[in-house]
Amino acid sequence: MSLRSMCRSRVTVQRQTVTKDASGGMVQTYADLYTDRACDIQPASGRVREQYMQQNLAVSHTIYLADAITILPGDRLVSNGHTFLFQGLRPAAFGYDVWPTIVDVEEQVRS
């Protein structure tokens, strides 16, 4: 079984940029950095949540990406109408080292 066949979702990684609006003012927007990347999105384990809580960060999900990509603080990941804010990267646990990128995120609630 290939890694990509285990990926049930697709994700777009976006990076915050500053652009000028019509009146010349600066506005913050997000630009697509990586699009349509294969991934698997899972609820974060209790152990992972606890590790981030010690750093005063909230984590709701872990996203396993099939590609090695660079993600930075402030980036967000969008998948199927859900937006996730990057909280941290971590190495794969023993036996899961086939996943090139593992990202811990907090889902952003729409208002």
N, C-alpha and C positions, 0 to 999 in steps of 0.2 A: 504494500500500500504506500503510495507516495504522500509526501507531506501536503501537497496542494489538495489532494483528495480529502484530507481531514479538515480542510478549511471550509466552513459553512457560511462565511460572511465575506464582504468586501469592505474596505475602508479607504478613506481619503485623508491624508495628513495635510493640515493647513498651518501656515505660519503667519503670525500677525505682521502687517505692514502698515506704513503710514502713507497716505495719499492726500492730494489736495481735492477738496470738494469744489462745486461750481462757483462758490463765492471766494475761493482762494484760501479758505481755512483748512487746517489739517484734520483728517479723520482717520481713525484706525479701522482697518478692514482685515480680512483674512484672505490669503492667496493660496491656491492649491500647490502643495509641494510634491506630494506623491499621490497619484490617483489610482483607484480601482485595484488596491493591493489585497491579495488573498490573506485572510486571517481567521482566527477563531476567538470569539469573545466569550469569556466566562466570568461569573461572579468571583470577586476576590476572596481568597480563603481567609479564615479568621486570623491565621498567623500573619499573613501579609497585611491585613488591616491593622493589626496590633503594631507591627513594625513601623508603619507609617504614622500611626497615632502618636508614637514616641517622638516624632519629628513635627507634631502638630499639623499633619497633612491627612486629608480624608481620601480614602480609596474605595471605590465601589466595584471595579472590574479589573480584570487582567486581559490584555489583548496579546495574543500570540500571533506574530507576523511571520509569514513564510519567506520574507525577503529581509536581508540585512539593510536597514536604512538608518539614517541619522535623525533623531528626534531631540529637540531642545526644550527647556522650560519655556512655557508660553505657547507651545504648539498645541493644537487640538486635533482630535481624530473624529471623523464623521462617518457614521455607518447606519444606513437604513433609517434616516430621520433622527437618530440619536447623536448627540454631541458629547464628547468626552474630553476633559482637560488633562493633559499630560501631568503626571506627578513624579514618575521616576522610571528608570530602566533597571532591570536586574538580570543577572546571569541565570541561565537555566539550571534547574535542579538536576542532580545526577539522574541519568536516564531520559531526560527531556532536552538534551543538548542539541537535538536536531532543529530546534526553533531558533533561527538566527536573531530575532529581536523579540524581547518580552517587555511589554510596557504596562505599567500600573497607572490607572486613570480614575478620575472621579466623573461620574455622569453629571452633566449640566442639565438642570431642570428648566424646562421652558416656562416662561411667565407670561 
